[in-house]
């Protein structure tokens, strides 16, 4: 996500992605991103445009949700993903996606995720988000960000071994 959307600030872009993901989660991912965008455009008077970058990023997060879940698991400190609040989980998906598919500096990703958590997630969830992302940032070098290879084979094997 280049986050250079012209009319939308980085924070607005992340907020729109969060809202789209929340709507998809509420519908158990049985609807398309495009149909959610159309519903937003028809049913709400948005003060900002949902542009192609927001749609493409949301689609990418949905497409890679299982991979992102596998990456997050080792950092959850004995928490199961389904036990984490919906809003917190969606914020983590956005942040982990950014860590692997954008050139955005880790400090910005973490700070923005904390701000999203303060606005939308459960009380004090921002502390949990901060802890998870801080640990993840130490494990994933920034120079690897933005590459299309999300998960290395050995990392997948580690996750599967831990969960067996």
N, C-alpha and C positions, 0 to 999 in steps of 0.2 A: 504494500500500500504506500504509494508515494506521498499521500497526504497533502498534495499540492492541488487542492480542488478549486482554487479560485474563490468561489462564493462561500464555501464551507470551511470553517476552521478545522484543525485537527481534532479538537475536542468535539465539535459538532459531528464530524464524520464518525468518530467512535460511538457517540451517543446514538446516531442513526443506525449504525450497525448493531448496537446493543438492542435497540427497539425492534429491529427486524428479526434478530435472533430470538428475542423474547416471544414475538408473535408466532414464529415458526415452532418454538418449543411448546407454546400453548396449544398448538394444533398438532402436536406430536410429529412434526416434520412431514405431515401428510399433504401439505400444500407447497407450491413453488415459491421461491423468493419473489419472482415477478408478480405472482398473484397477491402476495402480501403488500408489495410496493403499490400495486394498483388499488388495493383496499385503502392503504394509507392516503394515496392521492385523491381518491374519490370520497372518502369518509371523514378526512381530517383537513383542516385548513392549516397546512404546514407553513411555517415562515421560512423554510429552506427547501431547496430542491433535493430530491433523492437522485443523485447522479449515477452514472455508469460505474464509477470507481467504488461507490458504496455497495451497489448491487453485486459487482464482480467479487469484491472482498467478502461479502456475506456468503455468496455462493461457494467461494473457496473454503471458508471456515466450515460450512455445512458439509461440503464434500470431504474434508479432511478431519471431520469431528472424531472419528475412531482413532486416527493416528495421533491427533492432539491429546485425546484421552490417554493413550498409551504413554505418551511423553510425560504427561502430568502425574500419572500414578506414583512414580517413585518419590515425588516431592510432597505428597499429601499426608505424610506422617501418620500412617495407619487409618486414614479416613478413606472410605469408599466414595467414589465419585457421585453415586446416587444419594449419598447422605449429605452432600454439600448443597446448600440452598441454590435454587435455580439461578437467581441473579448473580450470585458469586461464581457459579460454574460458567455462566456465559461470559462474564468478565475475564475469567481465566482463559477461556477459549480464544477470545480476542487477543489477549496479551501473548499467549504462547504462539498464536499464529503470527503475530507481529515479530516476535523474537526470531522466528524461522524464515519468514517470507518478506521482511522489509528491512531496510537499512536504517530504521529509526534507532537511535541510541537507547541502550537498555534503561538508562536513568529516566528517559522520557516515557518509555513504555510502562515502567513501574509506577511512576508518578501519575500518569493518566489513568492507569487501572485503579489506583488508590482513589482517585477523584471519582471515577465511575462508581466504585464500591460505596463511597460516602453518599453519593446521590441515590443509588438504586438498590444496593444490596442490604442484607440484614444488618442489624446493629453490630458494630465493631467488626464487621466482615473485612473492612479495609485493612485491619491488622493481619488477618489471616492471608489476604491477598498479597500484602507486602512481604510477609515471611516466605510464602511459596515462591513468588517471583524473584526475590532476592537470592534464594538458594538456586533457582533455575538459572539465573543470570551468571552465577559462578560456574555452572556446569557447561554452559553453551557459549563458547567464545563469540564475541561480536563479529569477528571477521568471517564467521560462517553464516551470518545472517544474510537473507536475501537469496540464498541458493535454492534451487528447486529440489534438492535432496533433503527431505524432511527428517527421515529417520534412517540411521545407519543400521545395517543388519545386526551387528553385535548388540546394539542398544535394544532392538526388538527382542533378540534372544534373551537378554537380561530381564526385560519386563515379563516375558512369558515364563522364564524360570522362577521368578519371584512369585508369580500368581498361580503356579501349579501346585 
